[in-house]
Amino acid sequence: MEMNIIKDEKKEMVIEFGSEDFTIPDLIASVLNRDKDVSFAGTYKEHPEVGKPRLVIKTDKKKPKEVLEKALKSAEEELSDIKDGLSKKSK
């Protein structure tokens, strides 16, 4: 998936995704918001008609990249569990 890091600072990160679909950025934001080290995670578009989804991550102590990597790993594990559950149900 194409993405562009718009801002990468000590306590804030903004990532723009190449697709107009909010599915992945919203999933990541949802997982991030469960983390106690994240003060804010959300998505938005600069312009409703031509903008691309952006994910905003704000932290208090840890670097945003660290909590993002942790969230991606957690999302991957959760999706894998769902996939495994589906495989068991279809047998």
C-alpha positions in Angstrom: 0.0 0.0 0.0 1.3 3.4 -1.0 1.8 5.9 1.9 3.6 9.1 2.5 4.8 10.4 5.9 3.6 14.0 6.1 4.9 14.7 9.6 7.3 12.7 11.8 8.0 14.5 15.1 8.9 13.4 18.6 5.2 13.2 19.7 3.2 13.4 16.5 3.1 11.6 13.2 0.8 12.1 10.2 0.7 9.5 7.4 -1.2 10.0 4.1 -2.4 6.8 2.4 -2.4 6.4 -1.4 -6.0 5.0 -1.6 -9.2 7.0 -1.0 -10.4 4.1 1.2 -10.4 4.7 5.0 -10.6 1.0 5.9 -6.9 0.4 6.7 -6.2 3.8 8.3 -9.4 3.5 10.5 -8.4 0.0 11.6 -4.9 1.2 12.6 -6.4 4.2 14.5 -8.8 1.8 16.3 -6.0 -0.4 17.5 -3.8 2.6 18.4 -6.6 4.1 20.6 -6.4 1.0 22.8 -2.7 1.8 23.6 -2.2 3.8 26.9 0.8 5.5 25.3 -1.4 7.1 22.6 -3.1 10.3 23.5 -4.9 10.6 20.1 -5.2 8.5 16.9 -7.7 9.4 14.2 -8.2 9.8 10.5 -9.3 12.7 8.2 -9.1 14.0 4.6 -7.7 17.4 3.7 -10.5 17.8 1.1 -13.6 15.6 0.9 -13.6 15.2 -2.9 -9.9 14.9 -3.8 -8.1 14.3 -0.5 -6.5 11.1 0.6 -7.0 9.6 4.1 -4.5 10.7 6.7 -3.8 9.0 10.0 -2.8 11.2 12.9 -0.9 9.7 15.9 -0.1 11.7 19.0 1.7 10.3 22.0 2.8 11.5 25.4 6.0 9.5 26.1 6.9 7.0 23.3 7.7 7.9 19.7 4.7 7.6 17.4 6.6 5.2 15.1 7.1 2.8 18.0 3.4 2.7 19.0 2.5 2.4 15.3 4.7 -0.7 14.8 3.2 -2.2 18.0 -0.3 -1.5 16.7 0.4 -3.0 13.3 1.7 -6.2 14.9 -1.4 -6.4 17.1 -3.7 -5.8 14.1 -1.9 -8.5 12.2 -2.3 -11.0 15.1 -6.0 -10.1 15.4 -6.6 -10.6 11.7 -4.7 -13.9 11.7 -7.0 -15.1 14.6 -10.1 -14.2 12.6 -8.6 -16.0 9.5 -7.9 -19.1 11.6 -11.4 -19.0 13.1 -12.9 -18.8 9.6 -10.8 -21.8 8.5 -12.0 -23.9 11.4 -15.6 -23.0 10.7 -15.5 -23.9 7.0 -14.1 -27.4 7.7 
